[in-house]
């Protein structure tokens, strides 16, 4: 079985980090920085472990069940790195689906989000990828995903607007076709 860090060249990452440390005018052999390249290499191996995993495999461990009402899992925390600046963005994902003969354990939904978030990402793409993975793996009547996240590239650099939250959504199947289904999901996510 492939481990999540197979294929990620930690030695090469560590070498690149040493170059960056030198490029900013610091000494990479200084006591406080000596182990930093290896720590960052391990961090990147963890943060990008989703590149080597398929969320549909996790979601394929489903159960036959005739439940045909909406299932919602909300407030799923996640952390990712924006592909433009390699700065973190983090927040909460909310997922709803209407089963069509198959359900999945809620931990599998959270795990699929984690796999997709652990890649160089854009929030817009992540939202659609979560919806598509669930549609492909479970073949439900429909899926809706809402992601709310704060982007550190906006908070700590550039416009410097801490606390600003970006919200994205993706709908598939019955959630796209039926406004009442979409409205029910949004009201459940918003706690009304």
C-alpha positions as CSV (number, residue, x, y, z in Angstrom):
1,X,0.0,0.0,0.0
2,X,1.2,3.5,-0.8
3,X,1.9,5.6,2.2
4,X,0.7,9.2,2.1
5,X,4.3,10.6,1.9
6,X,5.6,8.3,-0.8
7,X,6.5,10.4,-3.8
8,X,7.2,13.5,-1.9
9,X,11.0,14.3,-2.0
10,X,11.7,15.5,1.5
11,X,15.4,15.8,0.9
12,X,14.9,18.1,-2.1
13,X,12.4,20.2,-0.1
14,X,14.9,20.5,2.8
15,X,17.6,21.6,0.3
16,X,15.3,24.2,-1.1
17,X,14.5,25.5,2.4
18,X,18.2,25.8,3.2
19,X,18.5,27.9,0.0
20,X,15.7,30.2,1.1
21,X,17.3,30.6,4.5
22,X,20.5,31.7,2.8
23,X,18.7,33.9,0.3
24,X,17.1,36.0,3.1
25,X,20.6,36.5,4.6
26,X,20.4,34.0,7.5
27,X,22.7,31.2,8.4
28,X,21.1,27.8,7.9
29,X,23.6,26.2,10.4
30,X,22.6,28.6,13.2
31,X,21.2,26.7,16.2
32,X,17.7,27.9,15.9
33,X,17.6,27.2,12.1
34,X,19.7,24.0,11.8
35,X,16.7,21.6,11.9
36,X,14.3,23.9,10.2
37,X,14.7,22.5,6.6
38,X,13.9,19.0,7.8
39,X,10.9,20.2,9.9
40,X,9.5,22.1,6.9
41,X,10.1,19.1,4.6
42,X,8.1,16.9,7.0
43,X,5.4,19.6,7.3
44,X,5.0,19.8,3.5
45,X,4.9,16.0,3.3
46,X,2.0,16.1,5.7
47,X,0.3,19.1,4.1
48,X,0.4,17.7,0.6
49,X,-0.3,14.0,1.5
50,X,-3.7,14.3,-0.3
51,X,-1.9,14.4,-3.6
52,X,-1.3,10.7,-3.3
53,X,-4.8,9.6,-2.2
54,X,-8.1,9.3,-3.9
55,X,-11.1,10.5,-1.8
56,X,-13.4,8.2,-3.8
57,X,-11.6,5.2,-2.4
58,X,-12.5,6.4,1.2
59,X,-16.1,7.1,0.1
60,X,-16.5,3.8,-1.7
61,X,-16.8,2.1,1.7
62,X,-20.5,2.6,1.8
63,X,-23.6,0.7,3.0
64,X,-26.7,-0.3,1.2
65,X,-29.6,1.6,2.9
66,X,-33.0,2.7,1.7
67,X,-32.9,6.0,3.5
68,X,-33.8,8.7,1.0
69,X,-33.9,11.8,3.1
70,X,-31.2,14.5,3.4
71,X,-28.1,13.7,5.3
72,X,-26.1,16.7,6.5
73,X,-22.7,16.9,8.2
74,X,-21.7,20.4,9.1
75,X,-18.9,22.3,10.7
76,X,-16.1,19.9,9.5
77,X,-12.9,21.7,10.2
78,X,-10.1,21.7,7.5
79,X,-6.8,23.2,6.7
80,X,-5.3,23.7,3.3
81,X,-2.6,25.7,1.5
82,X,-3.5,28.2,-1.3
83,X,-1.6,27.4,-4.4
84,X,-0.9,31.0,-5.2
85,X,1.2,31.9,-2.1
86,X,1.4,28.6,-0.2
87,X,-0.3,30.4,2.7
88,X,-2.8,28.5,4.8
89,X,-6.5,28.8,4.5
90,X,-8.8,27.2,7.0
91,X,-12.4,26.9,7.9
92,X,-15.4,24.7,8.0
93,X,-17.1,22.6,5.4
94,X,-20.8,21.6,5.3
95,X,-21.9,18.7,3.2
96,X,-25.4,17.4,2.5
97,X,-26.5,14.6,0.2
98,X,-29.7,12.7,-0.5
99,X,-28.9,9.0,-0.7
100,X,-30.2,6.8,-3.5
101,X,-29.7,3.4,-2.0
102,X,-26.2,3.9,-0.4
103,X,-25.0,5.8,2.6
104,X,-21.5,6.4,3.9
105,X,-20.2,6.7,7.5
106,X,-19.8,10.4,8.4
107,X,-16.1,10.0,9.1
108,X,-15.6,9.1,5.5
109,X,-17.0,12.4,4.4
110,X,-14.6,14.2,6.8
111,X,-11.7,12.1,5.6
112,X,-12.5,12.9,1.9
113,X,-12.5,16.6,2.7
114,X,-9.1,16.2,4.4
115,X,-7.6,14.3,1.4
116,X,-8.7,17.0,-1.0
117,X,-7.7,19.9,1.3
118,X,-4.1,18.4,1.6
119,X,-3.1,19.5,-1.8
120,X,-2.1,22.9,-3.2
121,X,-5.6,24.2,-3.5
122,X,-8.1,26.9,-4.3
123,X,-11.2,27.1,-2.2
124,X,-13.4,27.2,-5.3
125,X,-11.9,24.0,-6.7
126,X,-11.9,22.3,-3.3
127,X,-15.7,22.9,-3.0
128,X,-16.4,21.4,-6.4
129,X,-14.0,18.4,-5.8
130,X,-15.8,17.5,-2.6
131,X,-19.2,17.5,-4.4
132,X,-17.9,15.6,-7.4
133,X,-16.2,12.9,-5.2
134,X,-19.4,12.2,-3.3
135,X,-21.5,12.1,-6.5
136,X,-19.0,9.7,-8.2
137,X,-18.6,7.4,-5.2
138,X,-22.2,7.2,-3.8
139,X,-24.3,8.1,-6.8
140,X,-26.8,10.0,-4.6
141,X,-29.8,11.9,-5.8
142,X,-27.8,15.1,-5.2
143,X,-25.0,16.8,-3.2
144,X,-24.5,20.2,-1.8
145,X,-21.3,21.6,-0.3
146,X,-20.6,25.0,1.4
147,X,-17.2,25.9,2.5
148,X,-16.4,29.0,4.7
149,X,-12.7,29.8,5.1
150,X,-10.2,32.5,6.2
151,X,-7.3,32.9,3.9
152,X,-4.0,34.0,5.5
153,X,-2.8,35.4,2.1
154,X,-5.6,38.0,2.6
155,X,-5.2,38.3,6.4
156,X,-1.5,38.7,6.8
157,X,-0.2,40.0,3.4
158,X,-1.6,42.0,0.5
159,X,-4.9,43.6,1.5
160,X,-4.3,42.6,5.2
161,X,-8.0,42.0,6.1
162,X,-8.0,39.5,9.0
163,X,-11.3,38.0,9.8
164,X,-12.6,38.2,6.2
165,X,-14.3,34.9,5.4
166,X,-14.8,33.5,1.9
167,X,-17.9,31.3,1.2
168,X,-18.2,29.0,-1.7
169,X,-20.8,26.5,-2.7
170,X,-21.3,23.6,-5.1
171,X,-24.5,21.8,-5.9
172,X,-25.0,18.7,-7.9
173,X,-28.1,16.6,-9.0
174,X,-31.3,17.3,-7.0
175,X,-29.8,20.2,-5.1
176,X,-29.2,22.0,-8.3
177,X,-32.6,21.0,-9.9
178,X,-34.8,21.6,-6.8
179,X,-34.7,25.0,-5.1
180,X,-36.6,23.6,-2.1
181,X,-33.9,21.0,-1.5
182,X,-31.2,23.6,-1.8
183,X,-33.1,25.9,0.6
184,X,-33.6,23.1,3.2
185,X,-29.8,22.3,3.1
186,X,-28.9,26.0,3.6
187,X,-31.3,26.4,6.4
188,X,-29.9,23.3,8.2
189,X,-26.3,24.6,7.7
190,X,-27.2,28.0,9.0
191,X,-28.9,26.5,12.0
192,X,-32.4,27.8,11.2
